[in-house]
């Protein structure tokens, strides 16, 4: 588990926390709280901007290939030529809707980011109905293997994330296995996410039992993870077998908005990186009955980065108001976007 940097300021620590929550998607109430925090002190937005810039520069190192040289090319970290973005007074707030990854527990693999200057549609999950009537929703890249017998309904999560809505059958428990863990249920709903570093189980209805089947350690006396979970609880387990269960396991209570945010992948999303607002509006208008209209050329040229629910144009308009000083004026069935002077 990573520990906070002791030299970080309170604003930087709070900014890192907000960015980690933003990375998994903010609910409407979280968005309001986030932008209230930005308004409270200019230092808050500045801290967000500094963190975003640090990660932008580190991200450039993905182009370095160790096989080509022992040291990365210094040009990878060289400042880019200045371009027209937002005026300095709104830069920090604008940076606030760029999604950055800061987490204390192991990071679970994200979906690929949008290329610069482009829009990417992340469709909703693949849905499949199993032989018993249970519904499985698969996040992008997820894979399962199903093995039903008269005594047990077994599903192995090979990779990625899946949400299970289990048909009740008291004679046959429903068991999802991932890595060296099993999640056992009868009639309930829960999601499981696994990658190389951690496993996460979120219960959305009913209750489940999370059990570790074995541990890759020579210490036969060490205890395995075994924890019951009820609706609204999430368990995250580091897959590193060292240490006792308490040091590897985090169980927390989630609010309804936290659950909604954690399951945001179940909805269609639009992701933008360095895209003009005029192009962003065109994408949103594809999926919403209430259309957005750009009021002037200056507003049309504002650059946008972030990930948003494709079917929630109202939340997007709130972000524009708080982060870019853009008014949305009703005109018939449309909303006209104009930057405040």
C-alpha positions in Angstrom: 0.0 0.0 0.0 1.3 3.4 -1.0 1.6 6.1 1.7 1.0 9.8 1.1 4.0 12.0 0.3 4.9 13.8 3.6 6.0 16.9 1.6 2.6 17.2 -0.1 0.4 20.2 0.9 -3.2 19.6 2.1 -4.4 21.0 -1.3 -2.3 18.5 -3.2 -3.4 15.5 -1.1 -7.1 16.5 -1.6 -6.5 17.0 -5.3 -5.0 13.5 -5.6 -8.0 12.1 -3.8 -10.5 13.9 -6.0 -8.6 12.8 -9.1 -8.6 9.2 -8.1 -12.4 9.4 -7.6 -12.8 11.2 -10.9 -10.8 8.5 -12.6 -13.5 6.0 -11.9 -16.3 8.5 -12.7 -18.1 11.0 -10.5 -21.8 10.8 -9.6 -23.9 14.0 -9.9 -23.6 14.7 -6.1 -19.8 14.1 -6.2 -19.5 16.4 -9.2 -21.3 19.2 -7.2 -19.0 18.6 -4.2 -15.9 18.6 -6.4 -16.7 21.9 -8.0 -17.6 23.4 -4.7 -14.2 22.4 -3.5 -12.6 24.0 -6.5 -14.5 27.3 -5.8 -13.4 27.4 -2.2 -9.7 28.3 -2.9 -7.7 29.0 -6.1 -5.0 26.8 -4.7 -7.2 23.8 -5.2 -7.5 24.2 -8.9 -3.8 25.0 -9.2 -3.0 21.8 -7.4 -5.1 19.8 -9.8 -3.4 21.5 -12.7 0.1 20.6 -11.3 -0.8 17.0 -10.9 -2.3 16.8 -14.3 0.9 18.3 -15.8 3.1 15.9 -13.9 1.2 12.9 -15.2 1.1 14.3 -18.8 4.9 14.5 -18.8 5.3 11.0 -17.2 2.9 9.6 -19.8 5.3 10.7 -22.5 7.7 8.1 -21.3 5.5 5.4 -22.9 7.3 6.2 -26.1 10.6 5.2 -24.6 11.8 1.7 -25.4 14.6 0.4 -23.1 15.9 -1.8 -25.9 16.9 1.4 -27.8 18.8 3.1 -25.0 19.6 3.0 -21.3 18.1 6.4 -20.8 14.9 8.0 -22.2 15.3 10.6 -24.9 15.2 14.0 -23.1 13.0 15.3 -25.8 10.2 13.1 -24.5 10.0 15.3 -21.4 10.7 18.6 -23.2 7.9 21.2 -22.8 5.6 21.4 -25.8 5.1 24.6 -27.7 2.4 26.8 -26.2 -1.0 26.8 -27.7 -4.2 28.6 -27.2 -6.2 27.0 -24.5 -8.0 28.9 -21.7 -7.1 32.2 -20.2 -4.8 31.7 -17.1 -7.6 32.5 -14.6 -9.6 29.4 -15.7 -6.8 27.0 -16.5 -6.8 25.3 -13.2 -10.6 24.7 -13.3 -10.4 23.6 -16.9 -7.8 21.0 -16.0 -10.1 19.7 -13.3 -12.2 17.6 -15.7 -9.2 15.7 -17.2 -9.2 12.3 -15.7 -6.0 11.3 -13.9 -5.1 8.1 -12.0 -4.1 8.5 -8.3 -5.0 5.6 -6.0 -3.8 4.2 -2.7 -4.8 0.6 -3.3 -3.7 -1.3 -6.3 -4.9 0.2 -9.6 -7.3 -2.0 -11.6 -6.6 -1.8 -15.3 -8.4 1.0 -17.1 -9.9 1.1 -20.5 -7.6 2.5 -23.3 -7.6 6.3 -23.4 -8.8 8.3 -26.3 -6.1 9.4 -28.7 -5.3 13.1 -28.6 -7.7 15.2 -30.7 -10.3 12.5 -30.9 -13.6 11.2 -29.5 -14.0 7.6 -28.4 -17.4 6.0 -27.7 -17.2 3.3 -25.0 -20.4 1.3 -25.5 -22.3 -0.4 -22.7 -21.3 -3.8 -21.5 -21.9 -7.1 -23.4 -24.8 -8.8 -21.9 -25.5 -12.5 -21.8 -28.1 -14.7 -20.1 -26.9 -18.0 -18.7 -28.8 -21.3 -18.8 -30.3 -20.7 -15.3 -31.6 -17.2 -16.2 -28.8 -15.3 -14.5 -27.6 -12.2 -16.3 -24.0 -11.4 -16.8 -22.7 -8.0 -18.0 -19.1 -8.0 -19.3 -17.0 -4.9 -19.3 -14.8 -4.3 -22.4 -12.1 -7.0 -22.6 -13.7 -9.3 -20.0 -13.9 -13.0 -20.5 -15.7 -15.7 -18.5 -16.0 -19.6 -18.7 -19.2 -21.2 -17.5 -19.5 -24.7 -16.0 -23.0 -25.6 -14.7 -23.6 -29.0 -13.0 -26.7 -30.3 -11.2 -25.0 -29.4 -7.9 -23.3 -26.1 -8.6 -23.3 -23.1 -11.0 -19.7 -22.2 -11.6 -18.4 -19.2 -13.6 -14.7 -18.4 -13.9 -13.7 -14.8 -14.5 -10.7 -15.2 -16.7 -10.0 -11.5 -17.0 -11.5 -8.1 -16.6 -14.7 -7.1 -14.9 -18.2 -8.6 -14.9 -21.5 -7.9 -13.1 -23.7 -10.8 -12.1 -27.4 -10.7 -11.4 -28.0 -14.2 -10.1 -31.2 -16.2 -10.5 -32.2 -17.7 -7.1 -31.7 -21.4 -6.8 -31.1 -22.6 -3.2 -30.2 -26.1 -4.4 -27.4 -24.8 -6.5 -25.1 -22.1 -5.2 -23.7 -19.6 -7.8 -19.9 -19.4 -7.5 -17.6 -17.0 -9.4 -13.9 -17.8 -9.2 -11.1 -15.4 -10.1 -7.4 -16.0 -9.5 -7.3 -17.9 -6.2 -10.7 -16.6 -4.9 -14.3 -17.6 -4.9 -17.4 -15.5 -4.5 -20.4 -17.6 -3.5 -24.0 -16.5 -3.8 -27.5 -17.8 -4.2 -29.8 -15.0 -5.5 -28.0 -11.7 -5.4 -26.2 -9.1 -7.6 -22.5 -8.3 -7.5 -19.5 -7.3 -9.6 -16.1 -8.8 -9.7 -13.0 -7.1 -11.2 -9.6 -8.8 -11.4 -6.2 -7.8 -12.9 -2.6 -8.7 -12.2 -2.5 -6.8 -8.9 -5.8 -6.9 -7.1 -9.3 -8.4 -7.0 -12.4 -6.3 -6.2 -15.9 -7.5 -5.3 -18.8 -5.0 -5.0 -22.2 -6.3 -3.8 -25.2 -4.4 -5.2 -28.0 -6.6 -3.9 -28.2 -9.4 -1.3 -25.0 -10.9 0.2 -22.0 -13.0 -0.8 -19.1 -14.9 0.7 -15.6 -14.1 -0.5 -13.1 -16.9 0.2 -9.5 -17.4 -0.7 -8.9 -21.0 -1.8 -5.2 -21.2 -1.4 -2.1 -19.0 -0.9 1.2 -19.1 -2.7 3.3 -19.1 0.5 5.4 -21.6 2.4 3.8 -20.4 5.7 1.1 -23.0 6.2 -0.1 -21.3 9.4 -1.0 -18.1 7.6 -4.7 -17.4 7.3 -6.6 -17.1 4.1 -9.0 -14.2 3.3 -12.6 -15.1 4.2 -15.2 -12.3 4.5 -18.9 -12.0 4.2 -20.2 -9.0 2.2 -23.6 -7.4 2.0 -25.2 -4.9 -0.3 -23.3 -1.7 -0.5 -20.0 -3.2 0.6 -16.8 -3.5 -1.5 -13.8 -5.7 -0.8 -10.5 -5.1 -2.5 -7.7 -7.7 -2.0 -4.1 -7.3 -3.1 -3.1 -10.5 -4.9 0.4 -10.3 -3.4 0.3 -13.3 -1.1 2.7 -11.8 1.5 1.3 -10.5 4.7 -1.8 -11.5 6.8 -5.3 -11.0 5.4 -5.8 -7.7 7.3 -2.9 -6.1 5.5 -4.1 -7.3 2.1 -7.8 -6.7 2.5 -9.8 -3.5 2.4 -13.6 -3.6 3.0 -15.6 -0.4 2.9 -19.2 0.7 2.9 -20.3 2.6 -0.2 -23.0 5.2 -0.5 -25.6 4.8 -3.3 -23.7 7.5 -5.3 -20.4 5.5 -4.8 -22.1 2.4 -6.1 -23.5 4.3 -9.1 -20.0 5.7 -9.9 -18.3 2.3 -9.5 -20.7 0.8 -12.0 -20.5 3.7 -14.5 -18.9 1.3 -17.0 -22.3 -0.3 -17.5 -23.4 2.9 -19.3 -22.3 4.2 -22.6 -19.5 6.8 -22.2 -17.9 9.4 -24.5 -14.2 10.1 -23.9 -12.4 13.2 -25.3 -8.8 14.3 -25.3 -7.9 17.7 -26.6 -11.0 18.1 -28.7 -12.7 21.4 -29.7 -16.0 22.0 -27.9 -17.8 22.3 -31.3 -16.8 18.7 -32.1 -17.7 17.5 -28.5 -21.2 19.0 -29.0 -21.6 17.1 -32.2 -20.9 13.8 -30.4 -23.2 14.5 -27.5 -26.0 15.5 -30.0 -25.9 12.0 -31.5 -27.1 10.4 -28.2 -29.4 13.0 -26.6 -32.8 14.3 -27.6 -32.0 17.7 -26.2 -29.5 19.3 -28.5 -26.5 21.6 -27.7 -25.8 24.6 -29.8 -22.6 26.6 -29.8 -23.3 30.4 -29.4 -20.1 31.9 -30.9 -16.7 31.0 -32.4 -14.7 31.7 -29.2 -16.8 29.1 -27.3 -16.5 26.6 -30.1 -12.7 26.6 -29.9 -12.4 25.7 -26.2 -10.5 22.4 -25.8 -12.1 19.6 -23.9 -10.7 16.5 -22.2 -12.6 14.0 -20.0 -14.9 11.0 -19.9 -18.7 11.6 -19.7 -21.9 9.6 -19.7 -23.2 9.8 -23.3 -26.8 10.0 -22.2 -26.4 12.6 -19.5 -26.1 16.0 -21.3 -27.3 17.8 -18.1 -24.2 16.7 -16.1 -21.9 17.7 -19.0 -23.5 21.2 -19.0 -22.9 21.5 -15.3 -19.2 20.7 -15.9 -19.0 23.4 -18.6 -20.6 25.9 -16.2 -18.2 25.2 -13.3 -15.0 24.5 -15.1 -15.2 26.8 -18.2 -17.6 29.6 -17.2 -20.0 28.6 -20.0 -23.6 29.5 -19.7 -26.3 27.2 -21.2 -29.3 29.2 -22.3 -32.6 27.4 -23.2 -33.9 28.1 -26.7 -36.9 25.9 -27.5 -35.7 22.4 -27.2 -32.0 23.4 -27.4 -29.3 24.7 -25.0 -27.2 27.4 -26.4 -23.6 27.4 -25.0 -21.8 30.8 -24.6 -18.8 31.6 -22.6 -19.2 34.2 -20.0 -17.2 37.4 -20.6 
